[in-house]
Amino acid sequence: MSRVAKRYAKALFELATENGLEQVALDMRTIQDVFSAHPELGKVMSNPLYSSVQKERILFDLFEHRVCNLVLRFISLVAQKRRLAEMSRILLAFNTFLMKHQNQVSGELVSVVPFTDAQIGQLKASVEKLTGKNLILNQVVNPSIIGGFIIRIDDLVVDSSIRTQLEKIRHRMAIG
């Protein structure tokens, strides 16, 4: 995440805490969803062939009746400062500030088969006890890990997959 994105996201977050964080968070999520559903939008925002005025007009046409006035003014500021190429990263940085404010942490659970609700509950309870934060967990099924699971939470990675264990054994056997 770039320093520019963090700076803009922090400024918006601070304004939002004074002027309705819940609404701004919903609006930023709406924008994030549109950027995720239409990756070409991010490419347009990064394309120097489009002027900042054209880019701003595109975003205003998309979001004028979907987001609050504060977010529209924020988009306008980002456009005036010629930082719309950073918009995707600004959205991610804003979400990071929001999650920190809400005492949340996001994580990813990778396994061969989906975990049951009870297993997820136990895992979440352990992680929440360890981190002191509420865990928002995204579950991914990936048969290539053979068995076990991998959990990623911020910079922490716990890899107890069979694939990794086999690679470690193979590496030890190759060494000596």
C-alpha positions in Angstrom: 0.0 0.0 0.0 1.5 3.3 -1.0 2.1 6.2 1.3 -0.1 8.4 -0.9 -3.0 6.0 -0.6 -2.6 5.8 3.1 -2.5 9.6 3.4 -5.7 10.1 1.4 -7.5 7.2 3.1 -6.6 8.5 6.5 -7.8 12.0 5.7 -11.1 10.7 4.5 -11.4 8.4 7.5 -10.8 11.2 9.9 -13.4 13.3 8.2 -15.8 10.4 8.2 -15.5 9.8 11.9 -16.7 13.4 12.4 -19.4 13.3 9.7 -20.9 9.8 9.7 -18.4 7.0 9.4 -21.1 4.3 8.8 -22.4 6.0 5.7 -19.0 6.7 4.3 -17.9 3.2 5.0 -20.9 1.9 3.1 -20.2 4.2 0.2 -16.6 3.3 0.0 -17.6 -0.4 0.0 -20.0 0.4 -2.9 -17.1 1.9 -4.8 -14.8 -1.0 -4.0 -17.4 -3.4 -5.2 -17.7 -1.6 -8.6 -13.9 -1.5 -9.0 -13.8 -5.2 -8.2 -16.6 -6.1 -10.5 -15.1 -4.0 -13.4 -11.3 -4.1 -13.4 -11.2 -2.0 -16.5 -12.3 0.9 -14.4 -9.0 0.8 -12.5 -7.2 0.6 -15.8 -9.0 3.8 -17.0 -8.1 5.6 -13.8 -4.4 4.7 -14.4 -4.4 5.5 -18.1 -2.7 8.8 -18.8 -4.6 9.2 -22.1 -7.6 10.2 -20.1 -7.5 13.6 -18.4 -8.3 13.9 -14.7 -11.4 15.8 -15.7 -12.6 12.9 -17.8 -11.8 10.4 -15.1 -13.6 12.5 -12.5 -16.7 12.7 -14.8 -16.7 8.9 -15.2 -16.7 8.4 -11.4 -19.3 11.1 -10.9 -21.6 9.5 -13.5 -21.2 6.2 -11.8 -21.6 7.3 -8.2 -23.4 10.6 -8.1 -26.7 9.1 -6.9 -25.1 6.2 -5.0 -22.8 7.8 -2.5 -22.9 10.7 0.0 -21.7 14.2 -0.7 -18.6 13.8 1.4 -17.4 10.9 -0.8 -18.2 12.8 -4.0 -16.2 15.7 -2.7 -13.4 13.3 -1.8 -13.4 11.8 -5.4 -13.3 15.4 -6.7 -10.2 16.2 -4.6 -8.4 13.0 -5.6 -9.1 13.9 -9.2 -7.9 17.5 -8.8 -4.7 16.2 -7.3 -4.3 13.8 -10.2 -4.3 10.7 -7.8 -7.2 8.7 -9.3 -4.6 6.1 -10.4 -4.3 5.4 -6.6 -8.1 4.9 -6.1 -8.0 1.1 -5.7 -5.2 1.4 -3.1 -7.0 4.3 -1.4 -10.1 2.0 -1.0 -8.0 -0.8 0.5 -6.2 1.6 2.9 -9.6 3.1 4.0 -10.8 -0.4 4.7 -7.7 -1.1 6.7 -8.4 2.0 8.9 -12.0 1.0 9.2 -11.2 -2.5 10.4 -8.6 -1.2 12.9 -11.2 1.3 14.2 -13.7 -1.6 14.6 -11.1 -3.8 16.2 -11.3 -6.3 13.4 -8.6 -8.3 11.5 -9.1 -10.1 8.2 -7.8 -13.5 7.5 -7.8 -16.2 4.9 -8.2 -19.9 5.6 -7.1 -22.3 2.8 -8.0 -26.0 3.1 -8.7 -28.9 0.8 -12.3 -29.2 1.9 -14.5 -26.5 3.6 -14.3 -26.3 7.3 -17.5 -26.9 9.3 -19.1 -24.0 11.1 -18.0 -25.6 14.4 -14.4 -25.8 13.2 -14.5 -22.2 12.0 -15.9 -21.2 15.3 -13.0 -22.9 17.2 -10.4 -21.4 14.9 -11.9 -17.9 15.1 -12.1 -18.1 18.9 -8.4 -19.1 19.1 -7.3 -16.4 16.7 -9.5 -13.8 18.5 -8.0 -14.8 21.8 -4.5 -14.5 20.4 -5.0 -11.2 18.6 -7.6 -9.6 20.8 -9.5 -8.6 17.6 -12.6 -9.9 15.8 -11.6 -12.1 12.9 -13.3 -11.7 9.5 -12.4 -15.0 7.8 -12.4 -15.7 4.1 -12.4 -19.5 3.4 -10.7 -20.7 0.2 -10.8 -24.3 -1.0 -7.5 -25.4 -2.7 -7.0 -29.1 -3.3 -3.3 -28.6 -4.2 -2.3 -28.3 -0.5 -3.2 -32.0 -0.3 -4.4 -31.8 3.4 -4.2 -29.7 6.5 -4.7 -25.9 6.2 -3.0 -22.6 5.8 -4.2 -19.5 7.7 -3.0 -16.0 6.8 -3.8 -13.1 9.1 -2.0 -9.8 8.3 1.7 -10.8 8.3 1.2 -14.0 10.2 1.1 -17.2 8.2 0.5 -20.6 9.8 1.1 -23.3 7.2 0.2 -26.8 8.4 -0.5 -28.2 4.9 0.6 -31.6 3.8 2.2 -30.1 0.7 4.5 -27.9 2.8 5.4 -30.8 5.1 6.3 -32.9 2.1 8.4 -30.1 0.6 10.3 -29.8 3.9 11.0 -33.5 4.0 12.1 -33.4 0.3 14.4 -30.5 1.1 16.0 -32.3 4.1 16.5 -35.4 2.1 18.2 -33.5 -0.8 20.5 -31.8 1.7 21.7 -34.7 3.5 
